[in-house]
């Protein structure tokens, strides 16, 4: 099959051991990011199997209707960026292993790296040292004995917090709060108390209609002046503009973020990353060699299964009946 892989920013996919699973296919790897529909339609004109790296490019009806050769979209995890209904109408199969119940160890590790970096002002101190100044930019905080607030049932990050001697509290939907309590975690007495009492708040939710903008401006305003807000899940979980406004007002005092409303971010005057009290990384939570080997083994197996006439992890089985 003619396979196209979009948005491989670091040109990493072809270096993975699992890339050998595409031997025998004609593969094109694109390392830049393109949003223009005309440019994408031209680039993918002969593509039969399209590989997506999470949600980096939206695949909507306008584009899909201009890709007559496309038969399969193969990816991993959730697919809010794909117009599945149009895919079904056109007979394009969407295969995606949703890996339900499997934690993202790499994202949990990055979350903890960001918590440490923000709490101890590591990026600011490193930049100061490189500029020739010894110790500047304020003194950070010890994590031991402080309160970690986990919004959503982020068990792995909570375990890391416990290992660091933090007092861990949860807040989430009622079913998730019940699960946390059943697993002997402490659940905050209220949403308000959760934000007011936490020294670090980190959110771990999927972005769906029910969670869009679930973190509000008034939630952030309840946080302490020296608290840290961490987001390695999705930017859309926070109301648009709320985080930048809260940081400018000084509640919370710091933020550490890996996700943004529009990606990739290239402008230096971005309303969040341009603030001095922000530690930011370019959506690296799931970007490790080990995690990509795991994910793309699934993605490439889906291509081979489809090519062999036995598609797997099919999101829209009705597409198999078209044509």
C-alpha positions as CSV (number, residue, x, y, z in Angstrom):
1,X,0.0,0.0,0.0
2,X,1.0,3.6,-0.4
3,X,1.4,4.9,3.1
4,X,1.8,8.5,4.3
5,X,2.8,9.5,7.8
6,X,2.1,13.1,8.8
7,X,3.7,15.4,11.3
8,X,6.7,13.5,12.3
9,X,8.3,16.7,13.6
10,X,11.6,15.0,14.9
11,X,11.8,12.5,11.9
12,X,11.7,9.7,14.5
13,X,9.3,7.1,13.1
14,X,11.7,5.7,10.5
15,X,14.3,5.1,13.2
16,X,12.0,2.9,15.3
17,X,12.5,-0.9,15.3
18,X,8.8,-1.4,14.5
19,X,9.2,0.6,11.3
20,X,10.3,-2.6,9.7
21,X,6.7,-3.8,9.8
22,X,6.1,-1.5,6.9
23,X,8.6,-3.3,4.7
24,X,6.9,-3.9,1.4
25,X,4.8,-0.8,1.5
26,X,5.6,2.5,-0.3
27,X,6.1,4.9,2.6
28,X,6.3,8.7,2.7
29,X,7.1,10.5,5.9
30,X,6.3,14.2,6.3
31,X,8.2,16.1,9.0
32,X,6.6,19.5,8.6
33,X,3.1,20.5,9.7
34,X,0.6,21.6,7.0
35,X,-3.0,22.8,7.7
36,X,-3.9,24.1,4.2
37,X,-6.5,21.7,2.7
38,X,-5.2,22.3,-0.9
39,X,-1.7,21.5,0.1
40,X,-2.7,18.4,2.1
41,X,-4.9,17.2,-0.8
42,X,-2.0,17.5,-3.2
43,X,0.4,15.8,-0.8
44,X,-2.0,12.9,-0.1
45,X,-3.4,12.5,-3.6
46,X,-2.3,8.9,-4.1
47,X,-2.2,7.9,-0.4
48,X,-4.0,4.6,0.4
49,X,-3.2,4.4,4.1
50,X,-2.8,7.5,6.2
51,X,-0.9,7.4,9.5
52,X,-1.7,10.1,12.1
53,X,0.4,11.0,15.0
54,X,-2.3,11.6,17.6
55,X,-4.2,14.8,16.9
56,X,-1.6,16.9,15.2
57,X,-3.6,17.2,11.9
58,X,-7.4,17.4,11.7
59,X,-8.9,15.2,9.0
60,X,-12.2,16.7,8.1
61,X,-14.8,16.1,5.3
62,X,-13.4,18.8,3.0
63,X,-10.1,17.0,2.8
64,X,-11.4,13.5,2.8
65,X,-13.6,14.1,-0.2
66,X,-10.5,15.1,-2.2
67,X,-8.6,11.8,-1.4
68,X,-10.0,9.2,-3.8
69,X,-7.3,6.7,-3.2
70,X,-7.6,6.7,0.6
71,X,-8.8,3.5,2.1
72,X,-7.5,3.5,5.7
73,X,-6.6,5.9,8.5
74,X,-4.4,4.2,11.1
75,X,-3.6,5.7,14.4
76,X,-3.8,5.1,18.2
77,X,-6.0,6.6,20.9
78,X,-9.0,8.9,20.7
79,X,-10.0,10.4,17.4
80,X,-11.9,13.8,17.9
81,X,-9.8,15.2,15.0
82,X,-11.2,12.7,12.4
83,X,-14.6,13.1,10.7
84,X,-15.5,9.5,11.2
85,X,-19.0,9.9,9.7
86,X,-17.5,11.1,6.4
87,X,-15.0,8.3,6.5
88,X,-17.8,5.8,6.8
89,X,-19.7,7.4,4.0
90,X,-16.7,7.2,1.7
91,X,-15.7,3.7,2.7
92,X,-12.6,4.8,4.5
93,X,-11.8,2.5,7.5
94,X,-10.5,4.1,10.7
95,X,-8.4,1.8,12.8
96,X,-7.4,3.0,16.3
97,X,-6.4,1.0,19.3
98,X,-7.9,2.9,22.2
99,X,-5.7,1.0,24.8
100,X,-8.4,1.4,27.5
101,X,-7.1,1.2,31.0
102,X,-3.5,1.4,30.0
103,X,-1.7,4.3,31.7
104,X,0.6,6.6,29.8
105,X,3.8,6.1,31.8
106,X,5.7,8.6,29.7
107,X,3.1,11.4,30.2
108,X,3.1,10.7,33.9
109,X,6.9,11.0,34.0
110,X,6.8,14.3,32.1
111,X,4.1,15.6,34.4
112,X,6.4,14.9,37.4
113,X,9.3,16.5,35.6
114,X,7.3,19.6,35.1
115,X,6.1,19.7,38.7
116,X,9.7,19.5,39.9
117,X,10.9,22.1,37.3
118,X,8.2,24.6,38.3
119,X,8.5,24.0,42.0
120,X,12.2,24.5,42.0
121,X,12.4,27.1,39.3
122,X,14.8,24.9,37.4
123,X,14.5,26.4,33.9
124,X,14.8,30.0,35.3
125,X,17.9,29.0,37.3
126,X,19.5,27.2,34.4
127,X,18.9,30.2,32.1
128,X,20.4,32.5,34.8
129,X,23.5,30.3,35.1
130,X,24.0,30.3,31.4
131,X,23.8,34.1,31.3
132,X,26.5,34.4,33.9
133,X,24.4,35.0,36.9
134,X,24.7,32.7,39.9
135,X,21.3,32.0,41.6
136,X,18.5,34.4,40.7
137,X,14.8,34.4,40.1
138,X,13.6,33.4,43.6
139,X,13.7,30.4,45.8
140,X,11.6,27.3,45.1
141,X,9.6,24.9,47.3
142,X,10.2,21.5,48.8
143,X,7.5,19.1,47.7
144,X,7.5,16.9,50.7
145,X,4.7,17.7,53.1
146,X,2.9,19.9,50.5
147,X,-0.5,19.0,48.9
148,X,-0.8,17.5,45.4
149,X,-4.2,17.8,43.9
150,X,-5.0,15.4,41.1
151,X,-8.0,16.4,39.0
152,X,-9.2,13.2,37.3
153,X,-8.2,9.7,38.3
154,X,-4.4,10.0,37.5
155,X,-3.3,7.1,39.7
156,X,0.3,7.0,38.4
157,X,1.0,10.7,39.1
158,X,-0.6,10.3,42.5
159,X,1.7,7.4,43.3
160,X,4.7,9.6,42.4
161,X,3.4,12.2,44.7
162,X,3.1,9.7,47.5
163,X,6.7,8.6,46.9
164,X,7.8,12.3,47.2
165,X,6.0,12.5,50.6
166,X,3.2,14.7,49.4
167,X,-0.3,14.8,50.8
168,X,-2.4,13.6,47.8
169,X,-6.0,14.7,47.2
170,X,-8.4,13.9,44.3
171,X,-11.2,15.6,42.6
172,X,-13.1,14.3,39.5
173,X,-16.5,13.2,38.3
174,X,-18.6,11.4,40.9
175,X,-17.8,7.9,39.5
176,X,-14.0,8.7,39.5
177,X,-14.2,10.1,43.0
178,X,-15.9,6.9,44.2
179,X,-13.1,4.8,42.5
180,X,-10.5,6.9,44.2
181,X,-12.1,6.5,47.6
182,X,-12.5,2.8,47.0
183,X,-8.8,2.6,46.3
184,X,-8.1,4.4,49.6
185,X,-7.1,7.8,48.2
186,X,-8.3,11.0,49.9
187,X,-11.0,12.8,48.0
188,X,-11.4,16.6,48.7
189,X,-14.6,17.5,50.5
190,X,-15.5,19.9,47.6
191,X,-14.3,21.3,44.3
192,X,-13.7,24.6,46.0
193,X,-11.6,23.1,48.8
194,X,-9.6,21.1,46.2
195,X,-8.4,24.2,44.4
196,X,-8.0,26.3,47.6
197,X,-5.9,23.7,49.5
198,X,-3.7,22.3,46.8
199,X,-0.1,23.4,46.4
200,X,0.1,21.7,43.0
201,X,-2.9,20.9,40.8
202,X,-2.4,18.5,37.9
203,X,-5.2,17.5,35.6
204,X,-5.6,14.1,34.0
205,X,-8.8,13.9,31.9
206,X,-9.7,13.0,28.3
207,X,-11.0,15.9,26.3
208,X,-14.6,15.1,25.4
209,X,-17.7,17.3,25.1
210,X,-18.4,16.9,28.9
211,X,-14.8,18.0,29.9
212,X,-14.4,20.9,27.4
213,X,-13.5,24.0,29.5
214,X,-14.1,22.1,32.8
215,X,-11.3,24.1,34.5
216,X,-12.8,27.6,35.0
217,X,-11.3,30.9,35.7
218,X,-12.9,30.9,39.2
219,X,-11.2,27.6,39.9
220,X,-7.8,29.0,39.2
221,X,-8.6,32.1,41.1
222,X,-9.0,30.0,44.3
223,X,-5.5,28.7,44.1
224,X,-2.7,29.9,46.3
225,X,-0.2,32.6,45.3
226,X,2.6,30.1,45.4
227,X,0.7,27.1,43.9
228,X,1.5,25.4,40.6
229,X,-1.0,24.4,37.9
230,X,0.0,21.6,35.6
231,X,-1.6,20.5,32.4
232,X,-0.2,17.6,30.3
233,X,-3.6,16.4,29.1
234,X,-5.3,18.8,26.7
235,X,-5.4,22.6,26.6
236,X,-9.2,22.5,25.9
237,X,-9.8,21.2,29.4
238,X,-9.3,24.8,30.5
239,X,-11.6,27.7,29.5
240,X,-10.0,29.7,26.7
241,X,-7.8,32.5,28.1
242,X,-8.4,31.5,31.7
243,X,-4.9,30.3,32.5
244,X,-3.1,33.3,31.1
245,X,-5.4,35.7,32.9
246,X,-5.0,33.8,36.2
247,X,-1.3,33.7,35.9
248,X,-1.2,37.5,35.3
249,X,-3.3,38.0,38.4
250,X,-0.9,35.8,40.4
251,X,-3.3,32.9,41.3
252,X,-1.8,30.4,40.8
253,X,1.8,31.6,41.0
254,X,3.2,29.2,38.4
255,X,2.1,27.0,35.6
256,X,3.7,24.1,33.9
257,X,2.1,23.1,30.6
258,X,2.8,20.7,27.7
259,X,-0.4,21.3,25.7
260,X,-1.8,24.3,23.8
261,X,-5.1,25.2,22.2
262,X,-3.4,25.5,18.8
263,X,-0.4,23.4,18.0
264,X,2.4,23.7,17.0
265,X,3.2,26.9,18.8
266,X,5.8,29.0,17.0
267,X,5.1,32.6,18.1
268,X,7.3,34.1,20.8
269,X,4.5,36.3,22.1
270,X,2.1,33.4,22.9
271,X,-0.1,34.5,25.7
272,X,1.0,31.6,28.0
273,X,4.5,30.6,27.1
274,X,5.6,34.3,27.0
275,X,4.8,34.7,30.7
276,X,7.8,34.5,33.1
277,X,5.9,32.3,35.6
278,X,5.4,29.4,33.1
279,X,7.4,26.3,32.4
280,X,6.4,25.0,29.0
281,X,7.3,22.0,26.8
282,X,6.1,21.3,23.2
283,X,3.6,18.5,23.8
284,X,6.2,15.9,24.7
285,X,4.1,13.8,27.1
286,X,3.9,10.8,24.9
287,X,7.0,11.5,22.8
288,X,9.6,8.9,24.0
289,X,11.3,6.1,22.0
290,X,9.6,3.5,24.2
291,X,6.2,4.9,24.0
292,X,6.4,5.4,20.2
293,X,7.6,1.8,19.7
294,X,4.5,0.7,21.6
295,X,2.1,3.0,19.7
296,X,3.4,2.6,16.2
297,X,3.7,-1.2,16.5
298,X,-0.1,-1.0,16.8
299,X,-0.5,1.5,14.0
300,X,1.6,-0.5,11.6
301,X,0.0,-3.8,12.6
302,X,-3.4,-2.2,11.7
303,X,-2.1,-1.4,8.2
304,X,-0.8,-4.9,7.7
305,X,-4.1,-6.4,8.9
306,X,-6.1,-4.2,6.6
307,X,-3.8,-5.0,3.7
308,X,-4.3,-8.8,4.4
309,X,-8.1,-8.4,4.4
310,X,-8.5,-8.7,8.2
311,X,-8.8,-5.2,9.6
312,X,-8.5,-4.7,13.3
313,X,-9.4,-2.1,15.9
314,X,-12.0,-0.7,13.4
315,X,-13.8,2.3,14.7
316,X,-16.4,2.5,11.9
317,X,-17.2,-1.1,10.8
318,X,-20.0,0.2,8.4
319,X,-17.2,1.5,6.2
320,X,-16.3,-2.1,5.4
321,X,-19.7,-2.5,3.6
322,X,-19.2,0.6,1.3
323,X,-18.2,-0.2,-2.3
